[in-house]
């Protein structure tokens, strides 16, 4: 789920009633949707491997940890650096892809 961090105050998980972009469904029609943002907002895109990463007790990293890191980061670069550090502290072994991209919106 993409996340839009609104200038240090609020997290918006961007959800729509449609599957991810893929070839899972033949002839599926996607709809356009417009969202507003302001300078200083941060947009985060990531794979499910981030939130589903598990520690040695079987606990998932979870979206709440990701959002907490985002709230404390201030910009996209710091978010990615902190996310990477906290993931490595949380997990010893990774069994899924880990991809995250963050953008400072202007």
Number of C-alpha atoms within 10 A of each C-alpha: 15 14 20 23 24 18 18 15 8 11 18 13 13 11 9 10 7 10 11 10 9 8 9 9 9 7 7 12 8 11 8 5 6 5 6 4 15 10 10 17 21 26 22 21 14 16 15 16 18 22 17 17 22 20 17 10 7 9 12 17 19 15 16 10 15 19 21 13 18 26 19 12 18 17 21 21 14 15 25 19 12 17 21 15 11 15 20 13 10 16 17 11 11 15 9 12 12 16 11 16 14 20 17 16 17 9
